[in-house]
Amino acid sequence: MKTTHWLSISIASLALIISVLILSSAIRNRNESNNVISVTGMAERNFESDLIVWKSQFTVKNFNLTAAYAELKKQSESTRRFLETKDIDNSEITFSAVEITKEYTNVSSNGNSISTFDGYRLTQQISISSSKVTKIENVSREITELINSGIEITSLSPEYYYTKLSNLKVEMLAEATRDGKSRAKTIAENGDGKLGRLMNSSMGVFQIVAQNSSEDYSWGGAFNTSSKKKTASITVKLQYQVK
């Protein structure tokens, strides 16, 4: 009987101790969760693109497919020679597959609409990808030389990219984190507290817009390709414990 009695007392005491520990932990965690500073750190960096992609396309139209293809091939060769005279490497030039479209004209006769074959239209796109940004920009402006020679070519606006974007993003992420920590420390110290451990962190939106522009930011992240000079920005959300 005595053994059973003391066993019951021991179990009850142990249960009481465990309950006190759980309650103390809950109170401590609740107080810790109340003493939290949430901040947003930000980093911004200006940079210049080191890769340009310029696309254009030329077209021919003929009722005879063979003749149309021969003319397109002639224009393709003339375009390649033009680019070679501008000191552009063949490795930087890509010609797409030829796109062939049958065109028709609708003619009304006695109240009826008749579709009449109007010839074959052949289109080929040329893409130039190069690190010689300034040179390709100049060539894109000299495209009128081809037009004046009788080549029906359409030039698109150049697109600008940055090949070291991954490294830039990592550097800016570290900078934004330091900025956020500095903000949190200022808040804590001005509130007679002391900054504690980092409790939570998450990366916000990474944006690239044109430099010195009023370009809109996007919640999903803007990615400008139309400007050579760009501004990148990134945000980091941080939560720190306050002691």
Helices and strands as residue ranges (DSSP letters): H 2-34, E 36-48, E 51-62, H 65-85, G 90-92, E 93-95, E 99-109, E 112-130, H 133-141, H 144-148, E 153-155, E 159-161, H 165-190, E 195-210, E 229-242
